[in-house]
Amino acid sequence: MASSGSKSPAIEIEAGERDVRVTNPDRVYFPQTGATKLDLVRYYLSVGDGIVRALRERPCMMHRFPEGLSGDKVHQKRLPFGAPPWVETVRVTFPRYNRHADELCVTELGSVIWAVQMSTVEFHPWNSRRADTEKPDEWRIDLDPMPQCDFATVRRVAHVVHEVLDELGIAGYPKTSGGHGMHVYVRIEPQWGFADVRRAALAFAREVERRTPDDVTTTWWRKDRDPTKLFVDYNQNARDHTIASAYSVRGTPTGTVSTPIRWDEVDDVEPLDCTIATVPARFAELGDLHAAIDDVAHSIAPLLEWADRDEREGAEDPGEPDGADGTAG
């Protein structure tokens, strides 16, 4: 096994229409399994259509591990210097700080592999696209278990999420988080700003909480949450809040993957079994389970009506968390 600090000859990797030079391909990125930078490259090549679809034309933060997982993690908003001219970017602004960043904007597989060459392990895209970065086209339902909440609870709540979406006539696309939670993505019409999408997400979360009060909390402050419950994290829809995309590897010892699943897999999936070693065969067999996500864009108007109702009845919005348009990285 190569050590994390070893040097190995650079190689050329064919990624779609591009040839990408990969340096130190034998550097160990995941010490627990011995998986290398080249293994990470090969993983992303194997799910190429899926990862490009998940990232296409979105501002994307890169979570980089220049020395592998044994080293420091870098949250990179701005595209690193030295990118080839064909790697595209999109400019996003941070009005609170009067600053901007030119972020990675994936349009092809070569850009993904170049980012991996630059030590990117995780891809965290915005929920809007460069055509109008202020109008999200993706609503993200983040099922985030608290420390004493087991995965059986996540499964139960996922079924309730599916039930509510079905009642609304909305198609949801579930995936594992790559950790202990689950995400459900919904394609929405890009007609509303971040504040409205977040408000709609909060109204949905409250409805799920009403149906499963023993399992779910929408309490924003972590210190105030019941540690045995699942938090439906509506604030993941706030501006500049990002979570790992479908098919993104996570910075975990075994290289877990945020993996699209079918609704009928919710009761059987074991998230920690979905890794860079296992997902390629699954993708080869099933294809991209999120392939149809762009077919229909849904309206959030019914959810905004729920929000109006909740507010009339006295529900309070805790407000967006500090740093919703932060500029770290």
BALOBA-1460 file (C-alpha; in Angstrom, 3 decimals):
// residues 329
<rec num="1" residu="m" x="0.000" y="0.000" z="0.000"/>
<rec num="2" residu="a" x="1.309" y="3.439" z="-0.901"/>
<rec num="3" residu="s" x="1.689" y="5.850" z="1.987"/>
<rec num="4" residu="s" x="-0.369" y="9.054" z="2.061"/>
<rec num="5" residu="g" x="2.745" y="11.090" z="1.371"/>
<rec num="6" residu="s" x="4.184" y="8.955" z="-1.452"/>
<rec num="7" residu="k" x="4.802" y="10.333" z="-4.915"/>
<rec num="8" residu="s" x="3.875" y="8.396" z="-8.022"/>
<rec num="9" residu="p" x="4.143" y="9.302" z="-11.703"/>
<rec num="10" residu="a" x="1.348" y="11.458" z="-13.089"/>
<rec num="11" residu="i" x="-1.082" y="9.765" z="-15.487"/>
<rec num="12" residu="e" x="-3.484" y="11.000" z="-18.156"/>
<rec num="13" residu="i" x="-7.147" y="10.172" z="-17.618"/>
<rec num="14" residu="e" x="-9.739" y="10.345" z="-20.383"/>
<rec num="15" residu="a" x="-12.859" y="12.057" z="-19.047"/>
<rec num="16" residu="g" x="-15.444" y="12.529" z="-21.754"/>
<rec num="17" residu="e" x="-13.874" y="14.816" z="-24.346"/>
<rec num="18" residu="r" x="-11.023" y="15.876" z="-22.067"/>
<rec num="19" residu="d" x="-7.709" y="14.412" z="-21.047"/>
<rec num="20" residu="v" x="-6.979" y="15.274" z="-17.440"/>
<rec num="21" residu="r" x="-3.542" y="14.935" z="-15.901"/>
<rec num="22" residu="v" x="-3.755" y="13.295" z="-12.474"/>
<rec num="23" residu="t" x="-0.750" y="13.717" z="-10.216"/>
<rec num="24" residu="n" x="0.105" y="11.407" z="-7.308"/>
<rec num="25" residu="p" x="-2.519" y="8.830" z="-8.336"/>
<rec num="26" residu="d" x="-1.315" y="6.362" z="-5.679"/>
<rec num="27" residu="r" x="-1.703" y="8.777" z="-2.772"/>
<rec num="28" residu="v" x="-3.933" y="7.121" z="-0.191"/>
<rec num="29" residu="y" x="-7.011" y="9.247" z="0.407"/>
<rec num="30" residu="f" x="-8.951" y="6.837" z="2.633"/>
<rec num="31" residu="p" x="-6.519" y="5.264" z="5.114"/>
<rec num="32" residu="q" x="-9.041" y="2.800" z="6.544"/>
<rec num="33" residu="t" x="-9.568" y="1.077" z="3.195"/>
<rec num="34" residu="g" x="-6.389" y="2.072" z="1.359"/>
<rec num="35" residu="a" x="-8.396" y="3.689" z="-1.467"/>
<rec num="36" residu="t" x="-6.269" y="6.110" z="-3.456"/>
<rec num="37" residu="k" x="-6.717" y="9.270" z="-5.454"/>
<rec num="38" residu="l" x="-6.889" y="7.123" z="-8.591"/>
<rec num="39" residu="d" x="-9.623" y="5.003" z="-6.987"/>
<rec num="40" residu="l" x="-11.557" y="8.231" z="-6.354"/>
<rec num="41" residu="v" x="-11.085" y="9.293" z="-9.984"/>
<rec num="42" residu="r" x="-12.265" y="5.901" z="-11.218"/>
<rec num="43" residu="y" x="-15.315" y="6.096" z="-8.959"/>
<rec num="44" residu="y" x="-16.392" y="9.466" z="-10.392"/>
<rec num="45" residu="l" x="-15.792" y="8.195" z="-13.936"/>
<rec num="46" residu="s" x="-18.058" y="5.217" z="-13.197"/>
<rec num="47" residu="v" x="-20.987" y="7.467" z="-12.179"/>
<rec num="48" residu="g" x="-20.204" y="10.167" z="-14.722"/>
<rec num="49" residu="d" x="-23.715" y="10.784" z="-16.061"/>
<rec num="50" residu="g" x="-25.129" y="10.920" z="-12.545"/>
<rec num="51" residu="i" x="-22.612" y="13.287" z="-10.989"/>
<rec num="52" residu="v" x="-22.733" y="15.663" z="-13.971"/>
<rec num="53" residu="r" x="-26.546" y="15.719" z="-13.862"/>
<rec num="54" residu="a" x="-26.457" y="16.473" z="-10.131"/>
<rec num="55" residu="l" x="-23.985" y="19.364" z="-10.549"/>
<rec num="56" residu="r" x="-24.846" y="20.719" z="-13.984"/>
<rec num="57" residu="e" x="-24.612" y="24.524" z="-14.170"/>
<rec num="58" residu="r" x="-24.762" y="24.989" z="-10.402"/>
<rec num="59" residu="p" x="-22.290" y="27.035" z="-8.361"/>
<rec num="60" residu="c" x="-20.368" y="24.350" z="-6.533"/>
<rec num="61" residu="m" x="-18.269" y="24.403" z="-3.389"/>
<rec num="62" residu="m" x="-15.449" y="21.874" z="-3.368"/>
<rec num="63" residu="h" x="-14.492" y="20.090" z="-0.160"/>
<rec num="64" residu="r" x="-10.809" y="19.332" z="-0.740"/>
<rec num="65" residu="f" x="-8.421" y="17.063" z="1.141"/>
<rec num="66" residu="p" x="-4.954" y="17.882" z="-0.286"/>
<rec num="67" residu="e" x="-3.276" y="15.208" z="1.843"/>
<rec num="68" residu="g" x="-6.167" y="12.778" z="1.901"/>
<rec num="69" residu="l" x="-8.534" y="12.310" z="4.826"/>
<rec num="70" residu="s" x="-5.618" y="12.185" z="7.247"/>
<rec num="71" residu="g" x="-4.903" y="15.848" z="6.496"/>
<rec num="72" residu="d" x="-6.816" y="19.096" z="6.705"/>
<rec num="73" residu="k" x="-10.097" y="19.730" z="4.921"/>
<rec num="74" residu="v" x="-10.426" y="22.843" z="2.759"/>
<rec num="75" residu="h" x="-13.831" y="24.367" z="1.950"/>
<rec num="76" residu="q" x="-13.149" y="25.937" z="-1.438"/>
<rec num="77" residu="k" x="-15.663" y="28.381" z="-2.876"/>
<rec num="78" residu="r" x="-13.410" y="30.058" z="-5.415"/>
<rec num="79" residu="l" x="-12.005" y="28.044" z="-8.304"/>
<rec num="80" residu="p" x="-8.337" y="27.280" z="-7.561"/>
<rec num="81" residu="f" x="-5.716" y="28.976" z="-9.707"/>
<rec num="82" residu="g" x="-4.353" y="27.036" z="-12.640"/>
<rec num="83" residu="a" x="-7.621" y="25.619" z="-13.964"/>
<rec num="84" residu="p" x="-7.620" y="24.808" z="-17.676"/>
<rec num="85" residu="p" x="-9.629" y="27.275" z="-19.781"/>
<rec num="86" residu="w" x="-12.422" y="24.773" z="-20.436"/>
<rec num="87" residu="v" x="-13.339" y="24.491" z="-16.723"/>
<rec num="88" residu="e" x="-16.327" y="26.801" z="-16.369"/>
<rec num="89" residu="t" x="-17.292" y="29.036" z="-13.460"/>
<rec num="90" residu="v" x="-20.272" y="31.059" z="-12.283"/>
<rec num="91" residu="r" x="-19.997" y="34.245" z="-10.240"/>
<rec num="92" residu="v" x="-22.022" y="34.472" z="-7.050"/>
<rec num="93" residu="t" x="-22.205" y="37.513" z="-4.808"/>
<rec num="94" residu="f" x="-22.313" y="37.902" z="-1.031"/>
<rec num="95" residu="p" x="-24.041" y="41.237" z="-0.464"/>
<rec num="96" residu="r" x="-23.506" y="41.210" z="3.291"/>
<rec num="97" residu="y" x="-19.761" y="41.382" z="2.742"/>
<rec num="98" residu="n" x="-19.733" y="43.175" z="-0.628"/>
<rec num="99" residu="r" x="-17.756" y="40.280" z="-2.080"/>
<rec num="100" residu="h" x="-18.092" y="37.705" z="-4.810"/>
<rec num="101" residu="a" x="-16.667" y="34.330" z="-5.792"/>
<rec num="102" residu="d" x="-16.198" y="32.579" z="-9.115"/>
<rec num="103" residu="e" x="-17.243" y="29.046" z="-8.222"/>
<rec num="104" residu="l" x="-16.838" y="25.818" z="-10.159"/>
<rec num="105" residu="c" x="-19.733" y="25.317" z="-12.573"/>
<rec num="106" residu="v" x="-19.766" y="21.760" z="-13.895"/>
<rec num="107" residu="t" x="-20.969" y="21.285" z="-17.458"/>
<rec num="108" residu="e" x="-19.044" y="18.119" z="-18.338"/>
<rec num="109" residu="l" x="-17.300" y="15.162" z="-16.753"/>
<rec num="110" residu="g" x="-13.854" y="16.606" z="-17.362"/>
<rec num="111" residu="s" x="-14.550" y="19.377" z="-14.855"/>
<rec num="112" residu="v" x="-15.427" y="16.810" z="-12.180"/>
<rec num="113" residu="i" x="-12.238" y="14.852" z="-12.756"/>
<rec num="114" residu="w" x="-10.154" y="18.039" z="-12.807"/>
<rec num="115" residu="a" x="-11.673" y="18.945" z="-9.425"/>
<rec num="116" residu="v" x="-10.709" y="15.507" z="-8.102"/>
<rec num="117" residu="q" x="-7.196" y="16.094" z="-9.413"/>
<rec num="118" residu="m" x="-7.271" y="19.234" z="-7.263"/>
<rec num="119" residu="s" x="-7.989" y="16.938" z="-4.264"/>
<rec num="120" residu="t" x="-11.771" y="17.420" z="-4.193"/>
<rec num="121" residu="v" x="-13.572" y="14.566" z="-2.450"/>
<rec num="122" residu="e" x="-17.006" y="16.141" z="-1.866"/>
<rec num="123" residu="f" x="-19.107" y="18.286" z="-4.221"/>
<rec num="124" residu="h" x="-21.567" y="20.697" z="-2.586"/>
<rec num="125" residu="p" x="-23.654" y="22.519" z="-5.224"/>
<rec num="126" residu="w" x="-26.105" y="25.370" z="-4.756"/>
<rec num="127" residu="n" x="-29.794" y="24.633" z="-5.331"/>
<rec num="128" residu="s" x="-29.898" y="27.218" z="-8.124"/>
<rec num="129" residu="r" x="-28.251" y="27.359" z="-11.546"/>
<rec num="130" residu="r" x="-26.205" y="29.971" z="-13.317"/>
<rec num="131" residu="a" x="-29.114" y="31.137" z="-15.507"/>
<rec num="132" residu="d" x="-30.362" y="32.865" z="-12.336"/>
<rec num="133" residu="t" x="-28.446" y="32.025" z="-9.199"/>
<rec num="134" residu="e" x="-31.023" y="33.848" z="-7.051"/>
<rec num="135" residu="k" x="-33.938" y="31.593" z="-8.094"/>
<rec num="136" residu="p" x="-33.566" y="28.010" z="-6.818"/>
<rec num="137" residu="d" x="-34.857" y="25.178" z="-8.973"/>
<rec num="138" residu="e" x="-34.268" y="22.523" z="-6.317"/>
<rec num="139" residu="w" x="-35.983" y="22.104" z="-2.959"/>
<rec num="140" residu="r" x="-34.002" y="19.950" z="-0.569"/>
<rec num="141" residu="i" x="-35.565" y="17.956" z="2.253"/>
<rec num="142" residu="d" x="-32.789" y="17.051" z="4.671"/>
<rec num="143" residu="l" x="-33.645" y="14.356" z="7.227"/>
<rec num="144" residu="d" x="-30.960" y="14.929" z="9.849"/>
<rec num="145" residu="p" x="-31.005" y="12.542" z="12.825"/>
<rec num="146" residu="m" x="-29.883" y="13.842" z="16.185"/>
<rec num="147" residu="p" x="-27.179" y="11.875" z="18.069"/>
<rec num="148" residu="q" x="-29.580" y="9.444" z="19.754"/>
<rec num="149" residu="c" x="-31.903" y="9.039" z="16.754"/>
<rec num="150" residu="d" x="-31.554" y="5.690" z="15.003"/>
<rec num="151" residu="f" x="-31.870" y="4.973" z="11.302"/>
<rec num="152" residu="a" x="-35.177" y="3.189" z="11.832"/>
<rec num="153" residu="t" x="-36.591" y="6.620" z="12.662"/>
<rec num="154" residu="v" x="-35.100" y="8.053" z="9.482"/>
<rec num="155" residu="r" x="-36.858" y="5.311" z="7.519"/>
<rec num="156" residu="r" x="-40.218" y="6.016" z="9.190"/>
<rec num="157" residu="v" x="-39.976" y="9.743" z="8.572"/>
<rec num="158" residu="a" x="-38.932" y="9.203" z="4.949"/>
<rec num="159" residu="h" x="-42.179" y="7.310" z="4.369"/>
<rec num="160" residu="v" x="-44.157" y="10.217" z="5.836"/>
<rec num="161" residu="v" x="-42.273" y="12.637" z="3.573"/>
<rec num="162" residu="h" x="-43.211" y="10.449" z="0.609"/>
<rec num="163" residu="e" x="-46.846" y="10.391" z="1.751"/>
<rec num="164" residu="v" x="-47.064" y="14.182" z="2.015"/>
<rec num="165" residu="l" x="-45.351" y="14.686" z="-1.345"/>
<rec num="166" residu="d" x="-47.771" y="12.255" z="-2.969"/>
<rec num="167" residu="e" x="-50.718" y="14.180" z="-1.527"/>
<rec num="168" residu="l" x="-49.272" y="17.335" z="-3.069"/>
<rec num="169" residu="g" x="-48.730" y="15.610" z="-6.418"/>
<rec num="170" residu="i" x="-44.994" y="16.233" z="-6.170"/>
<rec num="171" residu="a" x="-42.263" y="13.818" z="-7.243"/>
<rec num="172" residu="g" x="-39.471" y="13.453" z="-4.698"/>
<rec num="173" residu="y" x="-36.115" y="11.816" z="-5.386"/>
<rec num="174" residu="p" x="-34.553" y="10.221" z="-2.289"/>
<rec num="175" residu="k" x="-30.902" y="9.522" z="-1.613"/>
<rec num="176" residu="t" x="-28.746" y="8.555" z="1.305"/>
<rec num="177" residu="s" x="-26.767" y="11.427" z="2.769"/>
<rec num="178" residu="g" x="-23.521" y="9.490" z="2.887"/>
<rec num="179" residu="g" x="-23.825" y="9.639" z="6.667"/>
<rec num="180" residu="h" x="-26.672" y="8.707" z="8.988"/>
<rec num="181" residu="g" x="-29.461" y="10.707" z="7.335"/>
<rec num="182" residu="m" x="-31.403" y="10.885" z="4.122"/>
<rec num="183" residu="h" x="-32.161" y="13.605" z="1.580"/>
<rec num="184" residu="v" x="-35.119" y="14.033" z="-0.760"/>
<rec num="185" residu="y" x="-34.764" y="16.400" z="-3.719"/>
<rec num="186" residu="v" x="-37.621" y="18.019" z="-5.612"/>
<rec num="187" residu="r" x="-37.314" y="19.924" z="-8.866"/>
<rec num="188" residu="i" x="-39.234" y="23.204" z="-8.594"/>
<rec num="189" residu="e" x="-40.073" y="26.058" z="-10.918"/>
<rec num="190" residu="p" x="-37.355" y="28.731" z="-10.627"/>
<rec num="191" residu="q" x="-39.864" y="31.483" z="-9.879"/>
<rec num="192" residu="w" x="-39.153" y="32.139" z="-6.207"/>
<rec num="193" residu="g" x="-36.182" y="33.441" z="-4.273"/>
<rec num="194" residu="f" x="-34.311" y="31.635" z="-1.521"/>
<rec num="195" residu="a" x="-36.443" y="33.165" z="1.252"/>
<rec num="196" residu="d" x="-39.665" y="31.815" z="-0.258"/>
<rec num="197" residu="v" x="-38.200" y="28.365" z="-0.955"/>
<rec num="198" residu="r" x="-36.916" y="28.176" z="2.612"/>
<rec num="199" residu="r" x="-40.308" y="29.326" z="3.927"/>
<rec num="200" residu="a" x="-42.018" y="26.606" z="1.865"/>
<rec num="201" residu="a" x="-39.541" y="24.033" z="3.171"/>
<rec num="202" residu="l" x="-40.302" y="25.090" z="6.750"/>
<rec num="203" residu="a" x="-44.055" y="24.726" z="6.155"/>
<rec num="204" residu="f" x="-43.478" y="21.218" z="4.758"/>
<rec num="205" residu="a" x="-41.253" y="20.305" z="7.708"/>
<rec num="206" residu="r" x="-43.965" y="21.439" z="10.129"/>
<rec num="207" residu="e" x="-46.510" y="19.245" z="8.374"/>
<rec num="208" residu="v" x="-44.205" y="16.237" z="8.696"/>
<rec num="209" residu="e" x="-43.699" y="17.111" z="12.374"/>
<rec num="210" residu="r" x="-47.475" y="17.283" z="12.923"/>
<rec num="211" residu="r" x="-47.858" y="13.773" z="11.521"/>
<rec num="212" residu="t" x="-44.935" y="12.280" z="13.441"/>
<rec num="213" residu="p" x="-44.553" y="14.366" z="16.610"/>
<rec num="214" residu="d" x="-42.741" y="11.575" z="18.453"/>
<rec num="215" residu="d" x="-40.067" y="11.307" z="15.767"/>
<rec num="216" residu="v" x="-39.590" y="14.786" z="14.261"/>
<rec num="217" residu="t" x="-38.530" y="18.218" z="15.426"/>
<rec num="218" residu="t" x="-38.323" y="21.515" z="13.570"/>
<rec num="219" residu="t" x="-36.620" y="23.315" z="16.471"/>
<rec num="220" residu="w" x="-33.802" y="25.309" z="14.923"/>
<rec num="221" residu="w" x="-31.351" y="25.630" z="17.832"/>
<rec num="222" residu="r" x="-29.507" y="22.363" z="18.322"/>
<rec num="223" residu="k" x="-29.265" y="22.870" z="22.095"/>
<rec num="224" residu="d" x="-33.068" y="22.948" z="22.274"/>
<rec num="225" residu="r" x="-33.709" y="19.786" z="20.247"/>
<rec num="226" residu="d" x="-34.653" y="16.419" z="21.660"/>
<rec num="227" residu="p" x="-31.531" y="14.287" z="20.954"/>
<rec num="228" residu="t" x="-33.691" y="11.248" z="20.131"/>
<rec num="229" residu="k" x="-35.553" y="12.975" z="17.287"/>
<rec num="230" residu="l" x="-34.943" y="13.681" z="13.629"/>
<rec num="231" residu="f" x="-34.523" y="17.308" z="12.554"/>
<rec num="232" residu="v" x="-36.057" y="18.219" z="9.180"/>
<rec num="233" residu="d" x="-33.461" y="20.815" z="8.222"/>
<rec num="234" residu="y" x="-35.371" y="23.397" z="6.189"/>
<rec num="235" residu="n" x="-32.449" y="25.824" z="6.439"/>
<rec num="236" residu="q" x="-30.560" y="23.782" z="3.864"/>
<rec num="237" residu="n" x="-32.640" y="25.825" z="1.416"/>
<rec num="238" residu="a" x="-31.238" y="29.158" z="2.621"/>
<rec num="239" residu="r" x="-28.981" y="31.083" z="0.274"/>
<rec num="240" residu="d" x="-25.452" y="29.671" z="0.031"/>
<rec num="241" residu="h" x="-26.268" y="26.641" z="2.174"/>
<rec num="242" residu="t" x="-25.134" y="23.496" z="0.422"/>
<rec num="243" residu="i" x="-25.176" y="19.767" z="1.020"/>
<rec num="244" residu="a" x="-23.434" y="16.939" z="-0.776"/>
<rec num="245" residu="s" x="-24.871" y="16.202" z="-4.203"/>
<rec num="246" residu="a" x="-26.177" y="12.904" z="-5.449"/>
<rec num="247" residu="y" x="-23.179" y="10.637" z="-6.138"/>
<rec num="248" residu="s" x="-20.826" y="12.819" z="-4.111"/>
<rec num="249" residu="v" x="-18.316" y="10.891" z="-2.068"/>
<rec num="250" residu="r" x="-18.161" y="11.938" z="1.581"/>
<rec num="251" residu="g" x="-15.061" y="12.536" z="3.637"/>
<rec num="252" residu="t" x="-15.595" y="9.425" z="5.748"/>
<rec num="253" residu="p" x="-13.060" y="6.673" z="6.502"/>
<rec num="254" residu="t" x="-14.689" y="4.232" z="4.087"/>
<rec num="255" residu="g" x="-15.560" y="6.714" z="1.329"/>
<rec num="256" residu="t" x="-19.328" y="6.550" z="1.691"/>
<rec num="257" residu="v" x="-21.427" y="7.984" z="-1.142"/>
<rec num="258" residu="s" x="-24.613" y="10.049" z="-1.124"/>
<rec num="259" residu="t" x="-26.510" y="7.479" z="-3.145"/>
<rec num="260" residu="p" x="-29.836" y="7.808" z="-5.004"/>
<rec num="261" residu="i" x="-32.324" y="5.129" z="-4.013"/>
<rec num="262" residu="r" x="-35.860" y="4.108" z="-4.969"/>
<rec num="263" residu="w" x="-38.678" y="4.728" z="-2.527"/>
<rec num="264" residu="d" x="-39.143" y="0.974" z="-2.214"/>
<rec num="265" residu="e" x="-35.549" y="0.702" z="-0.960"/>
<rec num="266" residu="v" x="-36.047" y="2.979" z="2.046"/>
<rec num="267" residu="d" x="-36.638" y="0.070" z="4.427"/>
<rec num="268" residu="d" x="-33.670" y="-1.955" z="3.199"/>
<rec num="269" residu="v" x="-30.867" y="0.443" z="2.288"/>
<rec num="270" residu="e" x="-27.858" y="0.450" z="4.582"/>
<rec num="271" residu="p" x="-26.248" y="3.852" z="3.950"/>
<rec num="272" residu="l" x="-22.815" y="2.910" z="5.240"/>
<rec num="273" residu="d" x="-22.685" y="0.074" z="2.690"/>
<rec num="274" residu="c" x="-22.908" y="2.608" z="-0.159"/>
<rec num="275" residu="t" x="-19.259" y="3.436" z="-0.852"/>
<rec num="276" residu="i" x="-16.870" y="4.149" z="-3.706"/>
<rec num="277" residu="a" x="-16.262" y="0.393" z="-3.768"/>
<rec num="278" residu="t" x="-19.925" y="-0.645" z="-4.100"/>
<rec num="279" residu="v" x="-21.807" y="2.157" z="-5.871"/>
<rec num="280" residu="p" x="-20.159" y="1.717" z="-9.317"/>
<rec num="281" residu="a" x="-21.681" y="-1.759" z="-9.743"/>
<rec num="282" residu="r" x="-25.034" y="-0.461" z="-8.513"/>
<rec num="283" residu="f" x="-24.886" y="2.401" z="-11.015"/>
<rec num="284" residu="a" x="-23.935" y="0.022" z="-13.830"/>
<rec num="285" residu="e" x="-26.970" y="-2.126" z="-13.004"/>
<rec num="286" residu="l" x="-29.606" y="0.534" z="-12.222"/>
<rec num="287" residu="g" x="-28.353" y="3.637" z="-13.997"/>
<rec num="288" residu="d" x="-29.025" y="7.047" z="-12.513"/>
<rec num="289" residu="l" x="-32.132" y="6.800" z="-10.324"/>
<rec num="290" residu="h" x="-32.392" y="10.611" z="-10.475"/>
<rec num="291" residu="a" x="-32.332" y="10.664" z="-14.283"/>
<rec num="292" residu="a" x="-35.951" y="11.855" z="-14.512"/>
<rec num="293" residu="i" x="-35.666" y="14.639" z="-11.930"/>
<rec num="294" residu="d" x="-35.626" y="17.379" z="-14.586"/>
<rec num="295" residu="d" x="-38.701" y="16.067" z="-16.396"/>
<rec num="296" residu="v" x="-41.234" y="17.975" z="-14.264"/>
<rec num="297" residu="a" x="-40.759" y="21.169" z="-12.244"/>
<rec num="298" residu="h" x="-43.272" y="21.664" z="-9.433"/>
<rec num="299" residu="s" x="-44.862" y="24.767" z="-7.940"/>
<rec num="300" residu="i" x="-44.264" y="25.595" z="-4.275"/>
<rec num="301" residu="a" x="-47.416" y="27.768" z="-4.157"/>
<rec num="302" residu="p" x="-49.340" y="25.184" z="-2.057"/>
<rec num="303" residu="l" x="-46.522" y="25.136" z="0.483"/>
<rec num="304" residu="l" x="-46.483" y="28.918" z="0.678"/>
<rec num="305" residu="e" x="-50.220" y="28.751" z="1.419"/>
<rec num="306" residu="w" x="-49.387" y="26.362" z="4.263"/>
<rec num="307" residu="a" x="-46.808" y="28.871" z="5.493"/>
<rec num="308" residu="d" x="-49.426" y="31.651" z="5.448"/>
<rec num="309" residu="r" x="-51.793" y="29.431" z="7.443"/>
<rec num="310" residu="d" x="-49.135" y="28.535" z="9.997"/>
<rec num="311" residu="e" x="-48.213" y="32.171" z="10.501"/>
<rec num="312" residu="r" x="-51.867" y="33.171" z="10.944"/>
<rec num="313" residu="e" x="-52.081" y="30.512" z="13.625"/>
<rec num="314" residu="g" x="-49.091" y="31.955" z="15.444"/>
<rec num="315" residu="a" x="-46.152" y="29.900" z="14.159"/>
<rec num="316" residu="e" x="-42.881" y="31.795" z="14.274"/>
<rec num="317" residu="d" x="-39.939" y="31.593" z="11.906"/>
<rec num="318" residu="p" x="-36.652" y="31.517" z="13.854"/>
<rec num="319" residu="g" x="-34.979" y="33.434" z="11.020"/>
<rec num="320" residu="e" x="-32.168" y="32.404" z="8.756"/>
<rec num="321" residu="p" x="-28.995" y="31.282" z="10.512"/>
<rec num="322" residu="d" x="-26.029" y="33.632" z="10.630"/>
<rec num="323" residu="g" x="-23.670" y="33.149" z="7.719"/>
<rec num="324" residu="a" x="-26.340" y="32.253" z="5.169"/>
<rec num="325" residu="d" x="-24.327" y="34.201" z="2.625"/>
<rec num="326" residu="g" x="-20.934" y="33.647" z="4.171"/>
<rec num="327" residu="t" x="-17.735" y="33.709" z="2.186"/>
<rec num="328" residu="a" x="-15.489" y="31.162" z="3.837"/>
<rec num="329" residu="g" x="-13.133" y="29.420" z="1.445"/>
